[in-house]
Amino acid sequence: MTRLETDRLVLRRPVLEDLDAFAAMLGDPAVARWLAPDGRPATRHGAWQSLCATIGHWELRGYGMFSVVERHTARVVGRIGPLYPEGWPGFEIGWTLCPPAWGRGYATEAARRCLAHAFEDLDQPHVVSLILPDNQASIRVAERIGETLERVVTLPHLPAETSVLQYGIDREAWRQARRQGPSTGVRGEASG
């Protein structure tokens, strides 16, 4: 499946024309703080490499992060979706939005849709989200979609002393939560 939809968003496979949006997002210091191993904003070339890696993930795994497009503006405002790079502790749903899209509930809305995609379409038994401990906005998104703190891990692209929180949920817990209905808060999202 290469396209998912929510009330306000279209999630589609990334394309070359997304480079400008990716470069602006990954070049923003507020975003880089949560993504880059050194916390430094990406250059345009770094954004190109990230876009190529995202597209390559689709080719290698058959799924990957989606470009997030606002329905009402048709603007690319981020990337959200499944990823499972080499050396990762599990199948992840990750999210990164450009700062103008923060605080609108987009991360929660899209992450919920991607979680359903992971469990229903990709038949995953368990999903994680990997978040730096100080990224409170992303922790709130993880909690809103039903994930709980599972453990502290290290990632292959980060210095060994950098701890990352692993939030996660298994398919049965997700099904139970869906039967009970989604939680309500939507404020304060960022990248994670």
C-alpha positions in Angstrom: 0.0 0.0 0.0 1.6 3.3 -1.0 -1.1 5.7 0.1 -3.0 6.1 3.4 -5.5 8.9 4.3 -6.8 10.5 7.4 -9.3 13.3 7.8 -6.7 16.0 7.2 -3.7 14.3 5.7 -2.6 12.2 2.8 0.3 9.8 3.5 2.1 8.8 0.3 5.4 7.4 -0.9 8.1 10.0 -1.0 9.1 11.3 -4.5 11.9 13.5 -5.8 9.7 16.6 -5.7 9.6 16.3 -1.9 13.3 17.3 -1.6 12.6 21.0 -1.0 10.2 20.2 1.9 12.6 17.6 3.3 15.5 20.1 3.1 13.6 22.8 4.9 12.4 20.4 7.6 15.7 18.6 8.2 17.6 21.9 8.0 15.6 23.4 10.8 17.5 23.5 14.1 14.3 22.7 16.1 13.9 19.5 14.1 17.6 18.6 13.9 17.8 18.6 17.7 15.7 15.4 17.8 17.0 13.7 14.7 20.7 14.3 14.0 23.3 12.4 15.9 25.1 15.7 16.6 22.0 17.8 16.7 23.1 19.9 13.8 20.7 20.8 10.9 21.1 18.8 7.7 22.5 20.4 4.6 20.5 20.2 1.4 22.9 17.3 0.5 22.1 15.6 3.8 18.4 16.0 3.1 19.0 14.4 -0.3 20.7 11.5 1.4 17.8 11.1 3.8 15.2 11.2 1.1 17.2 8.6 -0.9 17.4 6.4 2.2 13.6 6.8 2.8 12.9 5.8 -0.9 15.5 3.0 -0.7 13.8 1.6 2.4 10.6 1.3 0.4 12.5 -0.7 -2.3 14.3 -2.9 0.2 11.5 -3.6 2.7 8.4 -3.0 0.6 7.2 -0.3 3.1 8.6 2.9 4.6 8.0 6.3 5.9 5.3 8.3 4.1 5.5 11.9 3.0 2.8 13.7 5.0 0.7 16.1 2.8 -1.9 18.5 4.2 -5.2 18.0 2.3 -6.2 21.7 2.4 -2.8 23.1 1.2 -1.3 20.1 -0.7 2.0 21.0 1.1 4.4 18.3 2.4 4.7 18.9 6.1 6.7 15.9 7.2 7.3 12.2 7.1 5.6 9.6 9.2 5.5 5.8 9.0 7.1 2.5 9.4 10.8 1.9 9.3 13.1 -1.0 10.2 16.7 -0.1 9.4 19.6 -2.5 9.9 20.5 -2.8 13.6 17.2 -1.4 14.9 15.7 -2.9 18.0 12.3 -3.4 16.3 9.8 -2.4 13.7 9.2 1.3 14.3 6.6 3.9 13.5 8.5 7.2 13.5 7.4 10.8 12.9 9.0 14.1 11.9 7.1 17.2 11.1 8.2 20.7 10.1 7.7 23.2 13.0 4.7 25.1 11.3 2.8 21.7 11.5 3.5 21.2 15.2 0.7 21.4 17.7 -2.1 20.6 15.2 -2.4 16.9 16.1 -1.0 15.8 12.8 1.6 13.5 14.4 -1.0 11.7 16.4 -3.5 11.5 13.6 -0.9 10.1 11.1 0.8 7.8 13.6 -2.5 6.2 14.5 -3.2 5.5 10.9 0.3 4.1 10.4 -0.1 1.9 13.5 -3.3 0.4 12.0 -1.4 -0.1 8.7 1.4 -1.9 10.5 -0.9 -4.3 12.4 -3.5 -4.8 9.7 -1.7 -4.6 6.4 1.9 -5.4 7.3 1.0 -8.1 9.9 3.4 -6.8 12.5 3.0 -8.3 16.0 4.7 -5.4 17.8 5.6 -1.8 17.0 8.0 0.6 18.7 8.8 4.3 18.6 12.3 5.4 19.5 12.5 8.8 21.2 15.2 10.8 22.8 14.4 11.2 26.6 14.1 15.0 26.4 11.6 15.0 23.5 8.4 15.4 25.6 6.2 16.2 22.6 7.1 12.9 20.9 6.6 11.0 24.2 3.1 12.4 24.4 2.4 11.3 20.8 3.6 7.8 21.6 1.4 7.7 24.7 -1.6 9.0 22.7 -1.4 6.2 20.2 -1.3 3.7 23.1 2.5 3.0 23.3 4.1 2.6 26.7 7.7 2.8 27.8 9.4 -0.6 27.3 13.1 -0.1 27.8 16.1 2.1 27.1 18.2 1.2 24.0 21.1 2.5 22.0 21.0 2.9 18.2 23.7 2.1 15.7 24.0 5.6 14.3 24.2 7.4 17.7 27.1 7.6 20.1 27.1 4.6 22.6 26.4 6.9 25.5 23.2 8.2 23.9 20.2 6.5 25.4 16.9 6.3 23.5 13.5 5.5 25.0 11.7 2.6 23.3 8.0 3.0 23.5 5.9 0.2 22.1 2.6 -1.7 21.7 1.7 -5.1 20.6 -1.2 -6.0 18.3 -3.5 -7.4 21.0 -3.1 -4.3 23.2 -3.7 -2.1 20.2 -6.9 -4.1 19.3 -8.2 -3.7 22.9 -7.5 0.0 22.9 -9.4 0.4 19.6 -12.4 -1.3 21.0 -12.4 1.2 23.9 -12.0 4.2 21.5 -9.1 6.6 20.8 -7.8 8.9 23.5 -8.4 12.6 23.0 -5.5 15.1 23.3 -3.9 16.3 20.1 -1.7 19.2 21.2 2.0 19.6 21.3 3.4 17.3 18.7 6.9 17.6 17.3 9.4 15.3 15.7 10.6 12.0 17.1 
